Amino acid sequence: MTPPPTPYPNVNAILSELQTHMQRILGPHLVALYLDGSLANGDFDESSDIDFIAVTDEDISAETFETLRLMHAQMNAGPSPWAIQLEGTYLSAQALRRYDPTHARHPNIERGLGEALKWVQHGPWWLPHLAIVREKGIVLLGLPPHTLIDPVSPNALRSAMRDMLAEWGRAAPGPINSRGYQSYIVLTLCRVLYTLQHGRVVSKKIAAQWAQTSLGGAWAGLIERAWEGRLNYNAQLDPNDVVQTLKMVAHFTTGAQHEIKSQQ
C-alpha cells in the first residue's frame, strides 16, 4: 500500500482531490505532480500553504487554462479550509528543466480566498522553487524530480536573490495592511539573505533563526515578532513594525548585503 504523501490527513484529502481533477482535465498530458515549499522542507504547520508544481508534456493551451481556472474556482469555494491554501504552477517539462526567462509565463495560483488561476511571468524567485523540488520535492505522480530538473548551482541561486533584492529596491513591497503580509516580507527577506550568504535554500524557520543572530541586533526583535505574526496572521498590525519592516527592506536593498556576516 502506498503511504500518504504527507502526515496530515486533511492535506492529503485536498491533494487527492486536486490530483483527480488534474488527471481528468489533463489526461496523459500530466506527466508529474510534485510538492515543494514547506511540505518538502519539513517545516509545514497550520500557517503554511500547499505548494505544488504540475508538469505537462506541452505548454498549457488557452482552452485548457480556462478549464483549470474553473476547477480551481470550484475547489476554492469548497468546504475544505485547505483548498484556499493551494499555491502552485503548471508548466511543461521543457520549462521545468531549467529556468529560461524567455519561456517563463505559466499558469499560477496563489493561496487565499477568492484567488484565481492566472498567467504569471516567473522571475528570479522561481529558481529557489526549482532547487527545493529537485532536492526535496514530494512525488505525487511521475518520475523523481531530479530526473526532470537540472541542478541549480549556488551561484545561480545567489544571482537570483540579488535580482530579487534589486526588484524590491526599485519597487518597495505594496501596502502592508495585515500582520500576515508584514511577517511574510520580513521572513522572505531573511530567506533571501540566507541564500546570498550560503548559496542554498532553507525554510523560513531556519532562515529566521540564522538572521536573528547574523544580521545584527537591530533586526532581531522585528524578526522574532514576524515569526509570531506568521502564526497569528489575523492579529492586529503594529504600525511601528510596518515602519521597521520598510526600513529593513530599504537597508538590504541599497548595497548593505555585504554587511551580512554569518555567525554559524
N, C-alpha and C positions, 0 to 999 in steps of 0.2 A: 504494500500500500504506500502510495506517495505521501510523504509528510507534508503538512501545510506549509505554505511559503513563509509565514510569519507566526509568532507566538500569540497573535491577537485574533480571536475568532471573528469579531465583528469586522476587522480589517480584511481578513481572508474572505469573508462573505461578500464584501463590496468588490474585492478584486475578482472573485469568481464571476460576479455579475458583469463586471466590466469586460473581462475576457470573453465571456459568452457573447455579448453584444458585438465586440470587435470581430470575432470569428464569423458571426452571422453577416456582418456588413462587408468585411474584407475578404472572407473566404481564404483561398490558398495564397492570396497576396500578402497575408500576415505571416511573416517568417520568424519573428521573435518578439517577445514581450518581456521587459526587464523592469525591476525596481531599483531605484538608486536613492540618493538623498539619505535621510536619517535612518530609514529601514536598512539600507545597505551598510551604513556607517556604524550601526549598532547603538545609536543614541535616540531612538524613537521613543516618544512619550505622548501624553494626551494632547499636547500643544503642537505636535508635528503634523506636517502634511504627508500625503502619499504620493511620492514621486515615481512616475513611470515613463518608460520610453517604448513606444510601439514601432517596430521595424517592418517595413513593407518591401516588396521586391521592385517597386517603382514609386515615383512621386505620387502623392495623393492628388487625384483629379478634383476639379471644381464640383462635380456631381457627388463624388464620394465624400468630399469635405462637408457638403450640406447634410448628407445622411448622418455623418458622425456628429455634426453640430446638434442636430435634433436629438440624437441619442444622449449626448451629454446633458442637454437641457432637461430631458426627461429624468435622467438619473439625479441631476441636481435638485429637482423638485420632489424626489422620492423620500421615503421615510427614514433612510439611514443617515445619521448625522455625519458619517464618514464620506458620504457622496460628495459633499461640498469641500472635502479636503483633498480630492484628487487633483493632481497637478502634473501635467505631462505633455509630451511632444510626439507627434507622428512624423517619421521621416524614412526615406529609403535606405537600403543597405549601403548604397553608394555614398550617400551623405553621412551615414553613421561612421564609415571607415575612418575618415579624418575630417577635421573642421576645414571648410572651404567657404570663405565669405561670399563667393560668387554663387554658391549653391546652399544658402543658409536660411531660406524663407520657408518655414514649415508650420503646419497647424499646431497650435499650442493652447492649453487651457491652464488657467491659474486657479488656485484654491479660492473659495469664497462663495457665499450665497449669491446667486444670480450671475456668476461668471459664465462666460460663453467661450466656446472654441473659436479661435481667430487665427489669422495668418500673422506670424511674427518673424521678423528678421533676427536670427540668432547671432548675437555678438560674441565678444570675448568671454562672457560669462558662461558660454556653452562648454568650453574646454574643461573646467572642473567637473561638469556632469559626465563628460566622456571618460575622464580619469577615474572617477568613482565607479561608474558602471563597469568599466573594463576590469578593474581590480577587485571590486567587491559586489558587483551587481547580483541581485537575486533573480534567477531564471524562472519565469512562469511558463515560457514557451520558447523553444528553439535551442540553438547551439549556445555554448558558453560565450559570454560577451567578448572575451579576449580573442576569440577567433574572428570576430567581425570588426574589431576596433584596433587601430594601430596604437602602439604605445604613445603616451603623451609625456614628453620629456619635462624635467623640472624647469628648464629654461623656457619652454613653451608656456608652462603654467605661469611663470613669473612675468613673462611678456604680456599674457592675457590680463594679469592682475594690474600691471602698470597701465594698460589700456583702460581698464575699468576705473582706476583712480583718476585717470585723465578725463574720462567722461563725467565722473562726479565733480571734478574740478570745473568743468565747463558749464555744467548744469547741476546745481545742488539738488538733493532729493526734493520731491514735491512737498506740498503742505503736510506737515506732521500733525495729524489731527486725532491720533489714537495712540495709546500706550503700546499696543502691539506693534504698530509700524515704527514707532520710535525705537523700540527694542530691536526690531529687525535691522534697522540701519546700523546701530552700534555693533551688533553681533556679526553682521555681514562684513563690516569693516574689519573686525577682529580676524575673521577668516581670510580676508584678502591680505592683510598684513602678515599673517602667519605663513601663507603660501609664498609671499615675497621673500620672507626670511628663510624658509625651509625647502621650498620647491615641491611641496606636496599638499594635498587637500585633506583637511581633517574636519570633524564635526564642529558645530557651534560651541558645544560644551568644552571641548579640548582647546579650541582657539580662544575662548573667553578666559579660561584658566591661565593659558600662556600669556595673554595680553595683560591680565591684571598684574603680573609680575614683570613683564618685559617692556611695556610701553610707558612706564613711569607712573608715579603715584597720582598725578593729576587726573588720570582717567580711570583709576581702579574702582572708585565708588560708582561712577557712571556705568561701568561695565557690570558691576555686581547688581545694580538696580535694573539694568537692561535684562539680565538673566531672570530676575524676579518678574519683570514685566512680561517676559515671554510666556511665563506660566500663568500670568494674570492679565492677559492682553485686553480685557474689557475694563480694567481698573481705571481710575481717574488719571488723566495725563498731568504730569508735573511740568508747568511752564519752564521752570529752571532747567529741567532735564532736556527740554527741547533746545534751549539756548546752548547748553553744553554739548549736545549732540551735533548741532551745526558747527560749533567751534572745533569739535573733534574731526569732523569731515573736512573742514577747511584746513586744519593743521596738517592732515595726512594727504591732502591733495595739492599741496603747494611746495613740494620738494622736501618735506620733512621726513620722508621714508628712510633716509639714511640714518636717522636718529634711532631706529629700531635696533636694540641690542638684546639678543636672546640671553636669558639667564639660565637656560636649561643645560 
